Amino acid sequence: MKIENLTCGVRSCTVHADTAPEYLLIQPADRRELELLGKETAHIRSLTDAPFVFAAFEITDWNSELSPWEAPPVFENEPFGSGAGETLAFIEDTLIPKLTETYSPNKDIPVILGGYSLAGLFALWAAYSSERFDAVAAVSPSVWFSGWSDFIGSRSPAAKSIYLSLGKKEEKTRNKTMVAVGGNIRRQYKMLKTQGIGTVLEWNEGNHFTEPEIRTAKGFAWCISAAH
């Protein structure tokens, strides 16, 4: 597997690429996640034999670039912005064309978007907001996010397959906003099943900070299998 740093527009991407890839995996990541890409990619490889290109691009303003709309602070005093639309446009208009041009002659290669925490919510939001993704891995997604339940209430995602997961301890919190994450993800899962979307809800050991790279790898591997 070839590892490269690729410039895509104004962003830099870290790419792990097999020869003749059959799937394109994309993940918005913070600096810590970028440092663990080797471990994450290796775990994906341990779970699937399918060749793939895995591209991660850095998010520098987490609460703004991944948030679909403005929302009040949940941690300390930092509110959420509304930059998800711009991030999605970058993925669709710049990143995917660059990756297919560089690594795949197949312009219709299945595209899988995945992310962890707020990036997981972004991936889930993108499943409702774009027709470009064949599958989405929403790993420990921030479905406690203000307005999320109302957003999905009248919508159906375009993605055919959606992976959901949560840590078993994540809903056991004193934070009055985040405590809703367990009930909300169960509701999300039931809604997707009712809508005929291929989906699974996996419960992992630990809290929100337990092995995010392994959890995300499992999500991508499931999506590859579902999109096969």
Phi, psi and omega per residue, in radians:
M1 nan 2.252 -3.113
K2 -1.528 2.382 3.114
I3 -2.018 2.192 -3.091
E4 -2.453 2.692 2.930
N5 -1.770 2.180 -3.030
L6 -2.124 2.348 3.066
T7 -1.570 2.141 -3.138
C8 -2.138 1.776 -3.050
G9 1.109 -2.176 3.137
V10 -1.681 0.071 -3.099
R11 -1.934 2.675 3.016
S12 -1.817 2.486 -3.114
C13 -2.191 2.496 2.995
T14 -1.752 2.188 -3.021
V15 -2.131 2.279 2.991
H16 -1.956 2.023 -2.969
A17 -2.227 2.226 2.937
D18 -1.468 2.798 3.004
T19 -1.313 2.437 3.135
A20 0.926 1.026 -3.098
P21 -1.175 2.590 3.104
E22 -1.862 -0.229 -3.129
Y23 -2.467 2.593 3.078
L24 -2.017 2.043 -3.129
L25 -1.855 2.323 -3.101
I26 -2.270 2.363 -3.135
Q27 -2.471 2.143 2.923
P28 -1.287 2.350 -3.009
A29 -2.493 2.605 3.003
D30 -1.540 3.132 -3.030
R31 -1.091 -0.694 -3.138
R32 -1.117 -0.718 3.120
E33 -1.133 -0.648 3.109
L34 -1.088 -0.594 3.123
E35 -1.213 -0.344 -3.095
L36 -1.841 0.210 -3.088
L37 -1.076 -0.639 3.133
G38 -1.053 -0.760 3.128
K39 -1.172 -0.728 3.136
E40 -1.124 -0.802 -3.139
T41 -1.102 -0.703 3.120
A42 -1.092 -0.638 -3.138
H43 -1.267 -0.645 3.033
I44 -1.023 -0.806 -3.131
R45 -1.054 -0.607 3.138
S46 -1.222 -0.288 -3.066
L47 -1.846 -0.170 -3.140
T48 -2.603 2.578 3.068
D49 -1.666 -0.107 -3.073
A50 -1.225 2.315 3.078
P51 -1.244 2.501 -3.076
F52 -2.635 2.858 2.932
V53 -1.950 2.237 -3.138
F54 -2.059 2.052 -3.107
A55 -2.109 2.208 3.090
A56 -2.070 2.326 3.096
F57 -2.100 2.546 -2.991
E58 -1.391 2.356 3.000
I59 -1.773 2.122 -3.100
T60 -1.720 -0.473 3.087
D61 -2.104 1.463 -2.989
W62 -0.952 -0.857 -3.041
N63 -1.266 -0.265 3.132
S64 -1.792 -0.872 -3.001
E65 -1.199 -0.370 -3.076
L66 -1.917 -0.083 -3.064
S67 -1.549 2.201 -3.096
P68 -1.266 -0.409 3.103
W69 -2.742 2.891 -3.125
E70 -1.194 2.478 -3.141
A71 -2.630 2.705 -3.122
P72 -1.222 2.817 -3.137
P73 -1.071 2.574 3.018
V74 -2.042 -0.601 3.095
F75 -1.989 2.184 3.107
E76 0.951 -2.246 -3.035
N77 -2.148 0.280 -3.085
E78 -1.618 1.986 3.121
P79 -1.321 3.008 3.084
F80 -1.734 2.459 -3.137
G81 -1.616 -2.610 -3.110
S82 -2.516 0.780 -3.048
G83 -1.618 0.058 -3.085
A84 -1.063 -0.621 3.137
G85 -1.070 -0.723 3.110
E86 -1.177 -0.678 3.117
T87 -1.143 -0.724 3.100
L88 -1.109 -0.715 3.113
A89 -1.093 -0.670 3.074
F90 -1.081 -0.767 -3.135
I91 -1.088 -0.825 -3.059
E92 -1.258 -0.769 -2.959
D93 -1.614 -0.427 -3.061
T94 -2.067 -0.938 -3.002
L95 -1.198 -0.916 -3.102
I96 -1.066 -0.823 3.084
P97 -1.040 -0.690 3.137
K98 -1.135 -0.752 -3.110
L99 -1.185 -0.729 3.131
T100 -1.192 -0.663 3.107
E101 -1.109 -0.654 -3.044
T102 -1.469 -0.643 -2.942
Y103 -2.097 -0.282 -3.038
S104 -2.441 2.196 3.042
P105 -1.302 -0.250 -3.136
N106 -1.511 1.808 -3.116
K107 -1.226 -0.277 3.131
D108 -1.783 0.396 3.127
I109 -1.005 2.323 3.129
P110 -1.033 2.342 -3.120
V111 -1.926 2.238 3.131
I112 -2.071 2.179 3.115
L113 -1.846 2.308 3.132
G114 -2.452 2.784 3.108
G115 -2.972 2.886 -3.078
Y116 -2.058 2.444 3.076
S117 1.145 -2.178 3.119
L118 -1.121 -0.538 3.045
A119 -1.167 -0.507 3.043
G120 -1.192 -0.710 3.052
L121 -1.117 -0.715 3.090
F122 -1.011 -0.794 3.127
A123 -1.066 -0.730 3.130
L124 -1.143 -0.750 3.084
W125 -1.061 -0.715 3.132
A126 -1.102 -0.546 3.106
A127 -1.105 -0.528 3.102
Y128 -1.538 -0.358 -2.954
S129 -1.857 -0.125 -3.071
S130 -2.520 2.633 3.071
E131 -1.777 0.209 -3.005
R132 -1.489 -0.250 -2.993
F133 -1.890 2.227 3.116
D134 -1.319 -0.591 3.139
A135 -2.616 2.737 -3.108
V136 -2.380 2.363 3.058
A137 -1.908 1.817 3.124
A138 -1.754 1.670 -2.983
V139 -1.754 2.119 -3.021
S140 0.765 0.877 -3.050
P141 -1.215 2.638 -3.089
S142 -1.428 1.080 -3.105
V143 -1.314 0.051 2.957
W144 -1.366 -0.103 -3.007
F145 -0.991 2.385 -3.103
S146 -1.001 2.173 3.108
G147 1.561 -0.063 -3.067
W148 -1.154 -0.763 -3.125
S149 -1.061 -0.679 3.101
D150 -1.180 -0.656 -3.118
F151 -1.075 -0.811 -3.075
I152 -1.424 -0.209 -3.034
G153 -1.072 -0.549 -3.082
S154 -2.074 0.340 -3.064
R155 -2.257 2.751 3.027
S156 -2.220 2.382 -3.107
P157 -1.266 2.686 3.084
A158 -1.479 -0.512 3.123
A159 -1.086 2.439 -3.079
K160 -1.402 -0.440 -3.070
S161 -2.372 2.343 -3.119
I162 -2.382 2.155 3.091
Y163 -1.687 2.298 3.079
L164 -2.136 2.520 3.023
S165 -2.650 2.828 3.109
L166 -2.731 2.608 3.009
G167 -1.343 2.498 -3.065
K168 -1.098 -0.406 -3.116
K169 -1.693 -0.038 -3.014
E170 -1.136 -0.597 -3.123
E171 -1.454 -0.086 3.124
K172 -1.634 1.299 -3.068
T173 -2.392 2.717 3.101
R174 -1.514 -0.174 3.128
N175 -1.201 2.100 -3.009
K176 -1.151 -0.426 3.100
T177 -1.472 -0.844 -3.039
M178 -1.265 -0.325 -3.131
V179 -1.088 -0.347 -3.126
A180 -1.353 -0.088 -2.990
V181 -1.078 -0.654 -3.113
G182 -1.163 -0.883 3.126
G183 -1.096 -0.667 -3.108
N184 -1.202 -0.660 -3.125
I185 -1.305 -0.525 3.036
R186 -1.145 -0.724 3.110
R187 -1.135 -0.718 3.098
Q188 -1.044 -0.811 -3.127
Y189 -1.065 -0.813 -3.134
K190 -1.105 -0.667 3.135
M191 -1.139 -0.756 3.125
L192 -1.103 -0.716 3.102
K193 -1.069 -0.762 3.139
T194 -1.086 -0.592 -3.120
Q195 -1.440 -0.011 3.095
G196 1.412 0.319 3.106
I197 -1.443 2.367 3.040
G198 -1.187 2.058 -3.027
T199 -2.626 2.855 3.056
V200 -2.606 2.625 3.041
L201 -2.130 1.928 -3.098
E202 -1.817 2.309 3.118
W203 -1.800 2.162 -3.120
N204 -1.811 2.698 3.056
E205 -1.215 2.547 3.018
G206 1.696 -3.056 -3.130
N207 -1.682 -2.843 -3.050
H208 -1.162 -0.390 -3.023
F209 -1.798 0.216 -3.109
T210 -1.544 1.957 3.040
E211 0.800 0.999 -3.135
P212 -1.065 -0.576 -3.117
E213 -1.206 -0.602 3.106
I214 -1.248 -0.736 3.111
R215 -1.078 -0.744 -3.127
T216 -1.180 -0.677 3.090
A217 -1.049 -0.737 3.116
K218 -1.088 -0.654 3.112
G219 -1.130 -0.782 3.114
F220 -1.108 -0.735 -3.128
A221 -1.104 -0.711 3.089
W222 -1.077 -0.741 -3.124
C223 -1.119 -0.680 3.081
I224 -1.051 -0.792 3.125
S225 -1.099 -0.711 -3.115
A226 -1.212 -0.574 -3.098
A227 -1.516 -0.072 -3.065
H228 -1.159 nan nan
